[in-house]
Amino acid sequence: MEPTDLARQYGTPLYVYDLDRARAARHDLFASLPEGFEVFYAFKANPHVDLVRALREGEGPSCKAEISSTGELAAALEAGYPGADILYTGPGKTPEELGEAIAAGVRTFSAESLGDLEHIGAAAVEHGTVVDCLLRINSASASATTSIRMTGAPTQFGIDSETVRGLAEQLRSVPGTSVAGLHLFSQSNASDEEALIGELTHTIRVAAAIEEDLGIPLRLLDIGGGFSVPYAQHGERALYPKLRTELESALDVHFPHWREGAPRLAVESGRYLSGDSGTLVARVTNVKVSRGKKFVILDAGINTFGGMSGLGRLLPVSVQVEADDETERASLVGPLCTPGDVLGRGIDVPVLEVGDLVRIPNAGAYGPTSSLLMFLGRPAPTEVAVRGGEVVSVSRIEHVRTYRVREGAPHA
């Protein structure tokens, strides 16, 4: 069933997630990697339960879960991910969320600093266990140019690589923790395959040096991601025919026992696995001209799509809609009472009229849960998951205010 047909049935704004496309992305990613690699799906891209379940189930290798909140933990557990297949990340983990994750069976955490490692250890001790920790490393150098740079600068993410040797004894001796390996994430949405290969092979070299600084063998090495798919624009998800061979060569040099599982190896991906599975359908609610410039007003705005898009800026630069008809220049804007509600400024769009439906492709990542959902109190978009052309589920996120103090009761 076409997304526009579903929109006529369920209304707009409407997200449609094709679970078959998500599984195809999973297949392509595993096929691009050396045999034995693990793939962690970054829930921040899209935590929709049916989508994350599709990445775990079906034929072929399954994804594991990379999460950074108890909300994402709940989604992972609902989708059937066991605690053993969950990596808990993030720079500001609280004692409460650490306790909840450990109680749910999570036993692998990414530690962003010595203090973060100590917090993880304290929660583990309180629960009478020892957890594996990957030390997230903020490398002092990088290789590729990408849309988001996550390394080489002062940041809340990771332990500065040049400080690891001096901290090694402290890092190895935090009660409740066992340093299992390293977590390096330096980029997002690499510009091309050469850029991706350059960054990931550079990461492998850095990891080998950090292993020597730590003085312990690595059991798990997460080399990050950067796998590319268009965001809200026409285009195809990237394929990486050279990546497997290049990674194998780099690993043979720097980790000669990797083929025997020492260390286990992993990558992480959110956008690549979910991005091209999603289509956003919106309806034109008004068309106007202001001082010679045309504005096409949709019922989907920054509260529906593109709030904190994960691209290092508040809004996407442009949004394209599918059409084979004649085009004109116009701005696509949303329904909100703010001049910032712009999805595309001065872009080519088909000649649109009130009531027309437009489709925004490659919108499966960084959609509703990374947008300004509660701004102005408008309803969240409906989300439909489909498989084999059949509807699997229809859902909508609801915001409900819960009062901790009843009316008339004294406030604390």
C-alpha positions in Angstrom: 0.0 0.0 0.0 1.4 3.4 -1.0 2.1 6.0 1.8 -0.4 8.4 0.2 -3.1 5.7 0.3 -2.3 5.2 4.0 -2.5 8.9 4.6 -6.0 9.1 3.1 -7.0 6.3 5.6 -5.2 7.4 8.7 -4.8 11.2 8.2 -1.7 13.4 8.1 1.0 14.1 9.2 1.8 10.5 8.7 5.1 8.5 9.0 5.2 5.2 7.1 8.0 2.8 8.0 8.7 0.0 5.6 10.2 -2.8 7.7 11.4 -4.7 4.7 13.6 -1.8 3.8 15.0 -1.7 7.3 15.9 -5.4 7.0 17.5 -4.8 3.6 19.7 -2.1 5.2 20.7 -4.5 7.9 21.6 -7.1 5.3 23.6 -4.6 3.3 25.5 -3.4 6.3 26.5 -6.8 7.6 27.5 -7.8 4.0 29.9 -4.8 3.9 31.7 -5.8 7.1 34.2 -8.6 7.9 32.6 -11.8 9.1 32.0 -11.8 12.8 31.4 -8.1 13.2 28.5 -7.1 15.5 26.2 -4.2 14.7 24.6 -2.0 17.4 21.6 -0.1 16.3 21.5 3.4 17.7 18.0 3.8 19.1 18.3 7.6 19.0 17.7 7.5 15.3 14.3 5.9 15.7 13.1 3.9 18.7 9.8 2.7 17.1 9.3 -0.7 18.6 8.3 -2.4 15.4 11.2 -1.0 13.5 13.8 -2.0 16.2 12.2 -5.4 16.4 12.6 -5.8 12.6 16.3 -5.2 13.0 16.6 -8.0 15.5 14.3 -10.6 13.9 14.2 -12.4 10.6 16.9 -14.1 8.5 20.5 -13.2 8.8 22.6 -11.7 11.7 20.7 -9.6 14.2 21.4 -6.1 15.4 22.1 -5.4 19.0 20.9 -2.3 20.8 22.8 0.9 21.6 20.7 3.1 24.0 21.2 6.1 26.2 18.1 6.4 28.3 15.6 4.4 30.3 13.0 5.2 27.6 15.1 3.6 25.0 15.8 0.7 27.4 12.0 0.1 27.7 11.7 0.1 23.9 14.6 -2.4 23.6 13.1 -4.7 26.1 9.6 -4.5 24.6 11.1 -5.4 21.2 12.8 -8.5 22.7 16.4 -7.4 23.1 17.9 -9.2 26.0 20.0 -7.2 28.5 23.1 -9.0 27.2 22.6 -7.5 23.8 22.3 -3.9 25.0 25.1 -1.3 25.2 24.2 1.7 27.4 25.9 4.9 26.5 25.8 8.6 27.2 27.8 11.2 29.2 25.3 11.9 32.0 24.1 8.6 33.4 22.3 9.0 36.7 22.4 6.5 39.6 18.7 5.9 39.0 19.0 5.0 35.4 22.1 2.9 35.9 20.3 0.9 38.6 17.3 0.4 36.3 19.5 -0.8 33.4 21.5 -3.2 35.6 18.3 -4.6 37.1 17.1 -5.2 33.6 20.1 -7.3 32.8 22.3 -4.7 31.0 25.9 -5.6 31.6 27.8 -3.5 29.0 28.3 0.2 29.4 30.2 2.9 27.6 32.1 5.1 30.0 32.7 8.7 28.9 35.2 9.6 31.7 36.8 8.3 34.9 33.9 9.9 36.8 31.3 8.2 34.6 33.2 4.9 35.1 33.1 5.4 38.8 29.3 6.1 38.7 28.7 2.9 36.7 30.8 0.9 39.1 29.0 2.3 42.2 25.6 1.2 40.7 27.0 -2.3 39.9 28.4 -2.7 43.4 25.0 -1.7 44.8 23.4 -4.5 42.7 26.1 -7.0 43.7 27.6 -7.4 40.2 30.4 -6.4 38.0 29.7 -4.9 34.6 31.8 -4.7 31.4 32.8 -1.2 30.4 34.0 0.2 27.1 36.1 3.3 27.5 34.9 5.8 25.0 37.9 7.6 23.5 38.1 11.1 22.2 40.9 10.7 19.8 43.3 13.6 19.4 43.3 13.2 15.6 40.9 12.2 12.8 41.0 11.2 9.2 37.9 12.1 7.2 35.6 15.1 6.7 32.0 14.4 7.7 28.8 16.2 8.6 29.3 15.7 12.3 32.8 15.5 13.9 32.7 13.7 17.2 36.4 13.7 18.0 39.6 15.8 18.3 38.1 18.8 20.2 37.1 19.5 23.8 33.8 17.6 24.3 31.6 15.9 26.9 32.1 12.7 24.9 34.9 10.4 25.7 38.3 10.3 27.5 40.9 12.3 25.7 43.2 9.8 24.1 46.4 11.5 25.2 45.4 11.1 28.9 44.7 7.4 28.9 48.2 6.3 29.8 48.3 8.5 32.9 44.8 7.3 33.9 45.3 3.6 33.1 45.8 2.4 36.7 42.7 4.2 37.9 40.6 3.1 35.0 41.6 -0.5 35.5 40.8 -0.5 39.2 37.3 0.9 39.6 35.2 -1.4 41.8 32.2 -3.0 40.1 33.7 -2.6 36.6 35.8 -4.6 34.2 37.4 -2.6 31.4 36.3 -4.8 28.5 37.4 -2.6 25.6 37.1 0.6 23.7 34.3 2.7 22.1 35.4 5.1 19.4 32.8 7.2 17.5 34.3 9.9 15.4 31.8 10.7 12.6 28.3 10.6 11.2 27.2 10.3 7.6 30.6 10.0 5.9 30.8 11.9 2.6 31.8 8.8 0.6 33.3 5.3 0.9 36.9 6.5 0.9 36.1 8.9 3.7 34.5 6.1 5.7 37.3 3.7 5.1 39.9 6.4 6.0 38.2 7.2 9.3 37.5 3.6 10.4 41.0 2.4 9.6 42.4 5.4 11.4 40.2 4.4 14.4 41.6 0.9 14.4 45.2 2.3 14.6 44.2 4.6 17.5 42.6 1.7 19.3 45.7 -0.4 19.0 47.7 2.4 20.6 45.2 2.9 23.4 45.3 -0.9 24.1 49.0 -0.5 24.7 48.5 2.5 26.9 46.0 0.7 29.0 48.2 -2.4 29.4 45.3 -4.9 29.1 44.0 -6.8 26.1 40.8 -5.6 24.6 37.8 -8.0 24.5 35.4 -5.8 22.6 36.2 -2.9 20.2 33.4 -0.7 18.9 34.9 1.4 16.0 31.8 3.6 15.6 29.9 4.3 12.3 29.4 7.0 9.7 27.4 4.9 7.2 25.5 7.2 4.9 21.9 7.6 3.7 20.2 10.8 2.4 18.2 12.7 5.0 14.8 13.9 3.7 16.1 14.2 0.2 15.9 11.9 -2.9 18.7 9.5 -3.2 19.8 5.9 -2.4 21.4 4.5 0.7 25.2 4.0 0.2 26.8 0.7 -0.5 30.4 -0.2 0.5 32.0 -2.8 -1.8 35.6 -2.0 -0.6 35.0 -1.7 3.1 35.2 -5.4 4.1 38.6 -5.9 2.5 40.1 -2.6 3.8 38.9 -3.3 7.4 40.3 -6.9 7.3 43.7 -5.5 6.2 43.8 -2.9 8.9 42.8 -5.4 11.6 45.3 -8.0 10.4 48.1 -5.4 11.0 46.9 -4.0 14.4 44.9 -6.8 15.9 46.4 -10.0 14.5 44.1 -12.3 16.5 40.9 -10.6 15.6 39.8 -13.6 13.4 39.8 -15.7 16.5 37.7 -13.2 18.3 40.3 -11.3 20.2 38.9 -8.8 20.3 35.3 -9.0 19.3 34.5 -6.2 16.8 31.5 -4.0 16.4 30.2 -1.0 14.6 27.1 1.1 15.4 24.6 2.7 13.1 21.3 4.5 13.4 20.6 6.6 10.3 21.8 3.9 7.8 19.6 1.2 9.2 16.4 3.2 9.6 16.7 6.2 7.2 15.4 5.0 3.9 12.6 2.9 5.6 10.6 6.0 6.3 8.3 8.3 4.3 6.6 11.4 5.8 3.3 12.3 4.2 2.0 15.8 4.8 -1.0 17.7 3.5 -1.0 21.2 2.0 -3.2 23.4 4.2 -2.6 26.8 2.6 -0.7 28.5 -0.2 0.1 32.2 -0.1 2.4 34.8 -1.7 4.2 37.4 0.4 6.1 40.2 -1.4 6.6 38.0 -4.4 7.6 34.8 -2.6 5.4 31.8 -2.5 4.8 29.8 0.7 3.3 26.3 0.8 2.0 25.6 4.3 1.9 22.0 5.4 0.3 20.3 8.4 3.8 19.0 9.3 6.4 21.3 10.8 9.4 21.3 13.1 7.2 19.7 15.7 6.8 16.7 13.4 10.1 16.6 11.5 13.5 18.0 11.8 13.6 19.6 15.3 16.9 18.3 16.6 17.6 16.4 13.4 21.0 15.0 14.5 22.7 17.0 11.7 24.4 19.6 13.9 21.8 22.3 13.2 18.2 22.9 14.1 16.6 22.4 10.7 17.4 20.5 7.6 18.7 22.7 4.8 16.2 21.5 2.3 13.3 19.0 2.0 12.3 17.6 -1.4 8.9 16.1 -2.3 8.2 13.4 -4.8 6.7 14.6 -8.1 7.1 14.3 -11.8 5.1 17.5 -12.6 6.3 21.0 -13.4 8.1 22.6 -10.5 8.3 26.1 -9.1 10.3 27.9 -6.3 8.6 28.1 -2.9 9.2 27.7 0.8 7.8 24.7 2.6 6.7 25.7 6.0 4.7 24.2 8.8 1.6 25.2 10.8 3.3 26.6 13.9 3.2 30.2 15.2 6.9 30.8 14.8 9.0 32.0 11.8 11.4 29.2 12.5 8.9 26.6 11.3 10.6 26.1 7.9 11.3 22.7 6.3 12.7 24.1 3.1 13.4 27.7 2.1 13.2 28.7 -1.6 13.3 25.1 -3.0 11.9 23.5 -6.1 8.5 21.9 -5.4 5.7 20.8 -7.7 2.9 23.3 -8.2 0.8 22.5 -5.1 -2.7 23.4 -4.1 -4.6 23.1 -0.8 -5.4 19.5 0.0 -2.5 18.0 -2.0 -0.4 15.3 -0.3 3.3 15.5 -0.5 5.8 12.8 0.4 9.2 13.5 2.0 11.5 10.5 1.3 14.3 9.1 3.5 12.6 10.3 6.7 12.9 7.1 8.8 15.7 8.5 11.0 15.6 11.5 13.3 11.8 12.0 12.9 9.2 12.4 15.6 11.3 11.7 18.6 14.0 14.1 17.6 11.6 16.9 16.8 9.8 19.5 18.9 6.9 17.3 19.5 5.3 19.2 22.4 5.8 22.7 21.0 2.4 24.5 20.9 0.7 21.3 22.0 -0.2 19.9 18.6 -0.8 16.2 18.3 2.1 14.0 17.3 2.1 12.5 13.8 0.6 9.0 13.3 3.2 6.3 12.6 2.4 3.3 10.5 4.7 0.2 10.2 4.2 -2.0 7.1 5.7 -5.3 6.0 5.1 -6.9 2.6 2.7 -4.1 1.8 0.5 -4.9 4.8 0.0 -2.8 7.9 1.7 -4.1 11.0 0.7 -1.4 13.4 -0.7 2.1 13.7 0.3 4.3 16.6 0.8 7.8 17.9 2.9 9.2 20.8 0.7 10.7 23.4 1.8 13.3 25.9 0.0 13.2 29.3 0.8 15.4 32.2 0.9 13.5 35.5 0.4 15.5 38.7 2.5 14.5 41.6 0.6 16.9 43.9 -3.2 17.0 43.8 -5.1 20.3 43.5 -5.4 21.9 46.9 -2.6 19.9 48.5 0.4 21.7 49.9 3.5 21.9 47.7 6.8 20.5 48.9 
